[in-house]
Amino acid sequence: MAELFERRLSRRSLLRGGAAVGPLLLLRPSTASADEPLGPRRLSWGADPTTTVGLGLSLPGGVQRARLLVGLVDGRLERPIDVDTHGVTGVGTRYGQVTVPELRPGTSYRYAVELDGRRRGDGRFATLAQQPGAYTFTAFGDEGTSDTARAILRQIQTISPAFHLVSGDLCYADASGAGHPDDQVHPVVWDQWLRMINRVSSEIPWMNAVGNHEMEPGQGPQRYDGYLARFVRPDNGATACPATHHFRGGAAAFVQVDSNDVSNEIPANRGYSGGEQTRWLDDVLARYRQDPSISFLVVTMHHCGFSSADSHGSDSGVRDNWTPLFDRHGVDLVLSGHNHAFERSHPLRRGVPVVAAPPGATVDSRQGTSYLVVGGGGATAAHSFAPDRPTLVRPDGRAERETAQFSAVRSLRYSFHTARVTPPRPGVHASLRLVVRADDGAVLDQVTLTRPAAPPAPSDRPAAAVIGGAAVLGGLAGGAGVAAVRRRRSGRDEPGTDEPRSDRRSVEHVQHGARDSSPGGGAQPRRGVADLLGGHPVVAARGPPRVDRAEDERVDADALAGALQRQRASQHQHR
């Protein structure tokens, strides 16, 4: 891991020198003596990732005193800091938490943990630079402890992102996830999962949003004490909402919220903040959007505002309470989990698509918010999508059918998300390049969001054109015989990037009019894009929305692909 870290530091320009788990038979919590090695570690950002990091530790049960030692990579370990240790009800393992302040921006450090005077557990980390160049972060949700989850972690370790986001449902120690007082919790699963993620979390900040499976009976008023004991978080969240926080990474700002507070599908914690979290979210997004040096706003949560997966669908609590804020403040990207699949929306305003965004598109994200479901992190996969009859869960728990006009791309494959944040420079817009990969590394989707250096205030008014339908990805479950189009990138690096070579894989997507490989999908004849979009006019995925009043317009899929290619060529010429 040390060698991997050195490769990561030399590559990142922002740095400068200096399966769902069911009930288990193993119900007895783990115990350990003070002579055993240090357990897994998980780094996290503080409120300011340029100067502060946190570290959560799993400690042998007999430890009397733990200290963290920190120093420059090429210097001595010094600055001993006492670790706050504590237990969790029903668990033999002790957990430690420590925050390291007053670090240098853009600097590489090494650390070690001292247990009762004996040094153990060396590791490394790096703070973000105050003005970082391009950097990569990764994300997924709904992980568990499956072999697939391990395969995805190996890929993330190879990519070596600046940090990693999780959209809730971490380990499934509470297999029910209903938030009921009589739910069974298996604490040993926490320790199994923490050992599994240690290959990444010990050297890459691991930033969580909570999901419904983090609500564990007997763990405090919101049932989060078990989770809170194991992770250090930025201390800047909403009042009485300890699992919320925000931080900035160069040209992007990140807000992680607790959607259990607004969920209508699983109401165990619904309304616990009394609206405080929504007020806080409104204020945080407003302050970030008013900062001209911040191009992109990214929100991570668990429940989905927009999904056509048949397991959980969309939650009207998220949609009614928070999507108006995303529209108001021009949030660029919302990451969620809950549905164990991948799905990306067209850019939306008021829940209505305002621009078509097929795989490979470049989109001015001032036009609308892109919603990504990234719940394919390793837990049991979703069964299917139902784009012609998706469900929206209402406050009374009733599932209401709607039309999935919002859905652009979807896949049932296990997957994770990478994003490349590139700040603006003279004559070139800021960009947020999103790539979704399967557990075997195949690229499932990619789209690029752009913003000018000084974004104007976003408009709440949707474009007149309404878009329906979706491009369904190759590689969906049951997708044998899918007619796919392979578009291979050249072996050369793109200007201004330093992404790993694994980004150069082929992109697969099903031709418009080919077979939908979700269960129940039948072969369809080839049709034009406008046919697939319900006969509505198509808005090009670049520049201001174009309203075309010709209701009978038909645009062939090849024509749209050609238009996107010409747009990219034009962008390159202007650069």
C-alpha positions in Angstrom: 0.0 0.0 0.0 2.9 2.3 0.7 4.2 1.9 -2.9 0.7 2.5 -4.2 0.5 5.7 -2.1 3.8 7.0 -3.6 2.5 6.4 -7.1 -0.7 8.3 -6.2 1.3 11.3 -4.8 3.5 11.5 -7.9 0.4 11.5 -10.2 -1.9 13.9 -8.4 -1.2 17.5 -9.2 -3.1 18.8 -6.2 -0.3 17.5 -3.8 3.0 19.2 -3.3 6.0 18.0 -1.3 6.1 18.2 2.3 -24.4 -9.3 -1.2 -26.7 -8.0 1.5 -25.7 -9.7 4.8 -28.6 -11.6 6.3 -28.9 -13.0 9.8 -25.7 -14.6 11.0 -24.9 -17.5 13.3 -21.8 -15.7 14.6 -23.6 -13.5 17.1 -20.8 -13.1 19.7 -18.9 -9.8 19.3 -15.2 -9.9 18.6 -12.8 -9.5 21.6 -9.1 -8.9 21.5 -6.2 -8.5 23.9 -3.8 -5.5 24.1 -1.1 -7.8 22.5 -3.0 -8.2 19.2 -2.2 -6.0 16.2 -3.9 -2.7 15.6 -7.3 -3.2 13.8 -8.6 -1.4 10.7 -8.4 2.4 10.3 -10.6 4.9 8.4 -9.4 8.3 7.4 -11.9 11.2 6.9 -11.8 14.9 6.1 -12.3 17.5 8.7 -14.3 20.6 7.9 -11.4 21.9 5.9 -9.6 19.1 4.0 -6.6 21.3 3.3 -5.7 21.4 7.0 -7.6 18.8 9.0 -8.1 15.0 8.9 -9.8 12.6 11.2 -9.0 9.0 11.9 -11.2 6.2 13.3 -9.5 3.2 14.8 -10.5 -0.3 15.8 -8.5 -1.2 19.0 -7.9 -4.4 20.9 -10.1 -4.6 23.9 -7.4 -4.4 26.6 -5.7 -1.2 25.4 -5.4 1.4 28.2 -4.0 4.3 26.1 -3.7 5.0 22.4 -1.9 7.9 20.7 -1.5 9.0 17.1 1.9 10.1 15.8 2.0 12.3 12.7 4.9 13.6 10.6 5.9 14.6 7.2 6.6 11.7 4.8 10.3 12.4 4.8 10.5 13.5 8.4 10.1 12.2 11.9 6.9 11.1 13.5 6.0 13.6 16.2 3.0 15.6 17.4 1.6 12.8 19.6 -2.2 13.2 20.0 -4.3 11.2 22.5 -7.0 9.1 20.9 -10.4 9.2 22.4 -11.5 5.5 23.0 -14.9 4.2 23.7 -17.0 1.1 23.4 -20.3 0.2 21.6 -23.1 -1.6 23.4 -22.7 -5.4 22.9 -19.3 -5.1 21.2 -15.9 -6.3 22.6 -13.8 -4.2 20.2 -13.0 -0.7 21.3 -13.1 2.2 18.9 -10.9 5.3 18.8 -11.4 8.7 17.3 -8.8 11.4 16.8 -8.7 14.7 14.8 -5.5 16.1 13.5 -5.7 19.9 12.9 -3.2 22.5 11.7 -1.8 20.5 8.8 -0.2 22.0 5.8 -2.3 22.2 2.6 -1.3 20.0 -0.2 1.1 18.0 1.9 1.9 14.3 2.3 2.1 12.8 5.8 2.7 9.5 7.4 1.3 8.3 10.7 1.5 5.6 13.2 -0.6 4.5 16.2 0.9 3.9 19.6 -0.9 1.4 21.8 0.2 1.4 25.5 3.6 2.6 24.4 4.1 0.2 21.5 4.0 1.6 17.9 1.8 -0.1 15.4 -0.2 0.5 12.3 1.8 2.8 10.0 -0.1 4.6 7.2 0.0 7.7 5.0 -2.4 10.4 3.9 -2.3 13.7 2.0 -4.2 17.0 2.6 -5.9 18.7 -0.3 -4.2 21.8 -1.8 -5.9 25.2 -1.3 -6.0 25.6 -5.1 -5.9 22.0 -6.4 -5.7 21.2 -10.1 -7.7 18.3 -11.5 -8.4 15.4 -9.1 -10.5 12.2 -9.0 -13.0 11.0 -6.4 -15.0 7.8 -6.3 -18.4 6.8 -5.0 -20.8 3.9 -4.5 -23.5 2.8 -2.1 -24.9 -0.4 -0.5 -21.7 -2.3 -0.1 -21.9 -5.2 2.3 -19.1 -7.7 2.6 -19.4 -9.8 -0.6 -16.7 -10.9 -3.0 -18.0 -8.4 -5.5 -17.5 -5.6 -2.9 -13.9 -6.7 -2.5 -13.4 -6.7 -6.3 -14.7 -3.1 -6.5 -12.5 -2.0 -3.6 -9.4 -3.4 -5.5 -10.3 -1.2 -8.4 -10.7 1.9 -6.2 -7.4 1.1 -4.6 -5.8 1.0 -8.0 -7.4 4.3 -9.1 -6.3 5.9 -5.8 -8.7 8.8 -5.6 -8.4 11.9 -3.5 -11.3 10.6 -1.4 -14.2 8.2 -1.6 -18.0 8.9 -1.0 -20.5 6.3 0.2 -24.2 6.9 -0.3 -25.3 4.8 2.8 -26.0 1.2 3.7 -22.4 0.3 4.7 -22.1 -3.2 6.1 -25.7 -4.5 6.9 -25.0 -5.4 10.5 -28.7 -4.6 10.8 -30.0 -6.8 8.0 -33.6 -5.5 8.2 -33.0 -1.8 7.7 -36.6 -1.1 8.8 -35.5 0.9 11.9 -37.8 -1.3 14.2 -37.0 -1.7 17.9 -36.9 -5.5 17.5 -34.5 -5.6 14.5 -31.5 -7.9 15.1 -28.0 -6.5 14.9 -24.9 -8.6 14.4 -22.0 -6.4 15.5 -19.4 -8.8 14.2 -20.4 -7.7 10.7 -19.1 -4.2 11.4 -15.7 -5.6 12.2 -15.7 -7.8 9.1 -16.6 -4.9 6.9 -14.1 -2.5 8.5 -11.3 -5.0 7.9 -12.4 -5.3 4.3 -12.4 -1.6 3.5 -9.1 -1.0 5.4 -7.1 -1.4 2.2 -8.7 1.8 1.0 -9.9 3.7 4.1 -6.5 3.6 5.9 -5.0 5.9 3.4 -7.8 7.5 1.4 -10.5 9.6 3.3 -13.8 7.7 3.4 -16.8 9.9 3.6 -20.2 8.4 4.4 -23.8 9.3 4.2 -26.1 7.1 6.4 -28.7 4.8 5.0 -31.6 2.9 6.5 -29.3 0.0 7.5 -27.3 2.3 9.8 -30.4 2.6 12.0 -29.7 0.0 14.7 -31.9 -0.5 17.8 -30.5 0.5 21.1 -28.0 2.9 19.5 -29.3 6.3 20.6 -32.3 8.4 19.6 -31.7 8.1 15.9 -30.1 4.7 16.2 -26.8 6.0 14.8 -24.5 5.6 17.8 -22.9 2.4 16.4 -22.1 4.2 13.2 -21.0 7.4 14.9 -18.6 5.5 17.2 -16.7 4.1 14.3 -16.2 7.2 12.1 -14.9 10.7 12.6 -16.9 13.3 10.7 -16.6 17.0 10.0 -18.2 18.9 12.9 -20.3 21.2 10.7 -23.6 19.4 10.1 -27.1 20.4 10.9 -28.1 20.8 14.6 -29.1 17.4 16.1 -28.3 15.7 12.8 -24.9 14.1 13.6 -24.6 12.2 10.4 -24.6 15.3 8.2 -21.6 17.4 7.1 -20.1 19.3 4.2 -16.6 20.1 2.8 -14.9 21.7 -0.1 -12.5 20.1 -2.6 -11.2 22.8 -4.9 -13.7 23.7 -7.6 -16.4 21.4 -6.1 -18.3 21.4 -2.8 -19.7 18.3 -1.2 -22.7 18.0 1.1 -23.7 14.7 2.7 -27.2 14.5 4.1 -29.4 12.1 6.1 -32.3 11.1 4.0 -33.8 9.0 6.7 -35.1 12.3 8.0 -37.4 12.8 5.0 -38.0 9.2 3.7 -41.6 8.2 3.2 -40.8 4.6 2.3 -39.0 3.8 5.6 -40.4 6.4 8.1 -38.6 5.2 11.3 -36.6 8.5 11.5 -38.9 10.6 9.4 -39.1 14.2 10.7 -36.6 13.7 13.6 -34.9 17.0 12.8 -38.1 19.0 12.8 -37.1 20.6 9.5 -33.7 21.7 10.8 -31.8 19.6 8.3 -33.7 21.1 5.4 -33.1 24.6 6.6 -29.4 23.8 7.1 -29.1 22.3 3.6 -30.7 25.4 2.0 -28.3 27.6 3.8 -25.2 25.5 3.0 -26.1 25.2 -0.7 -26.8 29.0 -0.9 -23.4 29.9 0.6 -21.5 27.5 -1.7 -23.3 28.7 -4.8 -22.6 32.3 -4.0 -18.8 31.5 -4.0 -17.6 32.3 -7.5 -14.6 30.0 -7.0 -16.9 26.9 -6.6 -18.1 25.5 -9.9 -19.9 22.2 -8.8 -22.2 21.3 -6.0 -22.4 17.6 -5.2 -24.9 16.1 -2.7 -24.8 12.6 -1.4 -27.7 10.8 0.3 -29.1 7.3 0.5 -32.8 7.4 -0.7 -33.5 8.1 -4.3 -35.4 11.1 -5.6 -35.5 9.6 -9.1 -35.2 5.9 -9.9 -37.1 3.4 -12.0 -35.6 0.3 -10.2 -38.4 -2.0 -9.0 -37.0 -2.6 -5.5 -37.4 0.8 -3.8 -38.2 3.2 -6.7 -38.3 6.9 -5.9 -39.1 8.5 -2.5 -41.5 11.4 -2.6 -40.0 12.6 0.7 -36.7 13.3 -1.0 -38.4 14.7 -4.0 -40.8 17.0 -2.2 -38.4 18.3 0.5 -35.0 18.6 -1.2 -35.2 18.7 -5.0 -36.7 22.2 -4.9 -33.5 23.2 -3.1 -31.4 21.5 -5.7 -33.2 23.4 -8.4 -32.9 26.7 -6.5 -29.2 26.5 -5.9 -28.2 24.8 -9.1 -26.9 21.6 -7.6 -25.0 19.8 -10.4 -24.9 16.2 -9.1 -26.9 14.1 -6.6 -25.6 10.7 -5.7 -27.8 8.2 -4.0 -28.0 4.4 -3.3 -30.8 2.3 -1.8 -31.7 0.7 -5.2 -28.9 -1.8 -5.8 -28.2 -0.8 -9.3 -26.9 2.1 -11.4 -29.1 4.7 -13.0 -28.5 8.2 -14.3 -31.1 10.8 -15.0 -31.3 13.4 -17.7 -30.6 16.8 -16.2 -33.8 17.8 -14.4 -35.6 20.9 -13.3 -38.8 20.4 -11.2 -38.5 16.8 -12.0 -38.7 17.4 -15.7 -35.9 16.6 -18.1 -34.6 19.7 -19.8 -31.8 18.3 -22.0 -31.1 14.8 -23.4 -27.9 13.3 -22.0 -27.2 9.9 -23.6 -23.9 8.1 -22.8 -20.9 10.2 -23.9 -22.8 13.5 -23.8 -21.4 16.8 -22.6 -23.9 18.9 -20.7 -24.0 22.5 -19.4 -25.1 21.6 -15.9 -26.6 25.0 -15.3 -29.5 23.6 -17.2 -30.4 20.9 -14.7 -29.4 18.5 -11.9 -28.1 15.0 -12.8 -29.3 12.3 -10.4 -27.1 9.2 -10.1 -28.1 6.0 -8.3 -24.8 4.3 -7.4 -26.2 1.5 -5.2 -24.3 -1.3 -6.9 -21.4 -1.4 -4.5 -21.7 -5.1 -3.6 -24.9 -5.9 -1.8 -27.5 -8.1 -3.5 -28.4 -6.7 -6.9 -31.8 -5.3 -7.8 -34.1 -7.6 -9.7 -35.1 -5.3 -12.6 -36.1 -1.9 -13.7 -39.6 -0.9 -14.5 -39.2 2.3 -16.7 -42.7 2.0 -18.0 -44.3 1.7 -14.5 -41.8 3.0 -11.8 -43.0 3.6 -8.3 -43.1 6.8 -6.3 -43.6 6.2 -2.6 -46.0 8.6 -1.0 -46.2 9.8 2.6 -48.8 7.1 3.5 -46.5 4.4 2.1 -48.6 3.9 -1.0 -46.6 3.2 -4.2 -47.9 5.4 -7.0 -47.1 4.6 -10.6 -45.5 7.3 -12.8 -43.7 7.5 -16.1 -39.9 7.5 -16.0 -39.3 10.4 -18.3 -36.3 11.2 -16.1 -34.3 8.0 -16.8 -31.4 8.3 -19.2 -29.2 5.3 -18.5 -29.5 2.3 -16.3 -27.8 -1.0 -15.5 -28.3 -3.9 -13.1 -24.6 -4.7 -12.9 -22.5 -4.1 -9.8 -20.8 -0.9 -10.2 -19.0 2.2 -8.8 -18.6 5.8 -9.9 -15.6 7.9 -10.6 -15.6 11.6 -11.2 -12.8 13.9 -12.4 -13.1 17.5 -11.2 -11.2 20.0 -13.4 -11.2 23.7 -12.4 -11.8 26.3 -15.0 -9.0 28.1 -16.8 -9.0 31.0 -19.3 -11.2 30.0 -22.2 -12.1 26.6 -20.8 -15.1 25.8 -18.6 -14.8 23.7 -15.4 -15.7 20.1 -15.9 -17.0 17.2 -13.9 -16.4 14.0 -15.9 -18.4 11.1 -14.6 -17.5 7.5 -15.4 -19.4 4.4 -14.1 -17.6 1.1 -14.1 -18.8 -2.4 -13.5 -17.1 -4.7 -10.9 -14.9 -6.1 -13.7 -13.8 -2.6 -14.8 -16.0 -2.3 -17.9 -17.2 1.2 -18.5 -21.0 1.3 -18.3 -21.6 5.1 -18.8 -19.8 8.4 -19.0 -21.0 11.9 -19.2 -19.3 15.3 -18.7 -20.9 18.2 -16.8 -19.5 21.7 -17.5 -19.8 25.1 -16.0 -18.3 28.5 -16.8 -15.9 30.1 -14.3 -18.6 32.5 -13.0 -21.9 30.7 -13.2 -25.1 32.8 -13.3 -28.0 32.1 -11.0 -29.8 29.0 -12.1 -33.4 29.2 -13.4 -36.2 27.2 -11.8 -38.2 27.2 -15.0 -38.0 23.9 -17.0 -37.6 24.0 -20.8 -40.7 23.6 -22.8 -39.5 20.3 -24.3 -40.2 17.2 -22.3 -38.0 14.2 -22.7 -39.0 10.6 -21.9 -37.4 7.2 -22.3 -33.9 6.0 -21.7 -30.8 4.4 -23.3 -30.3 1.0 -21.6 -26.8 -0.2 -21.1 -25.3 -3.3 -22.5 -24.4 -5.8 -19.8 -27.7 -5.6 -17.9 -28.7 -8.8 -16.2 -30.2 -11.2 -18.7 -28.8 -9.1 -21.5 -27.6 -11.9 -23.9 -28.1 -11.0 -27.5 -28.2 -7.3 -26.8 -27.1 -5.4 -29.9 -24.3 -3.1 -28.7 -22.3 -0.3 -30.1 -18.7 -0.2 -29.0 -17.0 3.2 -29.1 -13.3 2.9 -28.3 -11.2 5.8 -27.2 -7.8 6.3 -28.6 -4.9 5.2 -26.6 -3.7 8.8 -26.1 -4.4 10.8 -22.9 -6.9 13.6 -23.2 -5.5 17.1 -22.9 -5.4 18.3 -19.3 -5.9 15.0 -17.7 -3.8 12.5 -15.8 -6.3 9.7 -15.4 -5.2 6.1 -15.0 -5.1 4.0 -18.1 -8.1 2.0 -16.9 -10.2 4.9 -18.1 -9.4 3.9 -21.7 -11.8 1.0 -21.8 -14.6 0.7 -24.3 -18.0 2.1 -23.6 -21.0 -0.2 -24.3 -24.5 0.9 -24.8 -27.5 -0.5 -26.5 -28.6 1.0 -29.8 -31.8 3.0 -29.7 -34.5 0.5 -30.6 -32.5 -2.6 -29.5 -33.6 -5.0 -26.8 -34.1 -3.7 -23.3 -32.4 -6.4 -21.2 -34.4 -5.7 -18.1 -36.7 -8.7 -17.3 -39.7 -8.5 -19.4 -38.0 -6.4 -22.1 -38.8 -7.6 -25.6 -37.1 -6.9 -28.9 -38.1 -3.7 -30.5 -37.6 -2.4 -34.0 -35.0 0.3 -34.6 -36.5 3.7 -34.1 -35.4 7.3 -34.1 -34.5 9.1 -30.9 -37.7 11.1 -30.9 -39.7 7.9 -31.1 -37.9 6.6 -28.0 -38.5 10.0 -26.3 -42.3 9.6 -26.6 -42.5 11.8 -29.7 -41.3 14.9 -27.9 -38.7 17.2 -29.5 -35.1 16.5 -28.6 -33.1 19.2 -26.8 -29.4 19.0 -27.7 -27.0 18.2 -24.9 -25.0 21.3 -25.2 -25.7 25.0 -24.8 -29.1 26.6 -23.9 -32.2 24.4 -24.2 -33.6 24.6 -27.7 -37.4 24.5 -28.0 -38.5 22.9 -31.2 -42.2 23.3 -31.9 -42.4 20.6 -34.6 -44.2 17.9 -32.7 -43.7 15.4 -35.4 -39.9 15.8 -35.5 -37.9 12.6 -35.7 -34.2 12.5 -35.1 -32.3 9.4 -36.0 -29.9 7.9 -33.3 -26.9 8.2 -35.7 -27.8 11.8 -36.3 -27.8 12.6 -32.6 -24.5 10.7 -32.1 -23.0 12.7 -35.0 -24.2 15.9 -33.5 -22.5 15.1 -30.2 -19.3 14.3 -32.0 -19.3 17.6 -33.9 -20.0 19.4 -30.6 -17.0 17.8 -29.0 -14.8 18.6 -32.0 -16.0 22.2 -31.9 -15.2 22.4 -28.2 -11.7 21.2 -28.9 -11.2 23.7 -31.6 -12.3 26.6 -29.3 -9.8 25.5 -26.7 
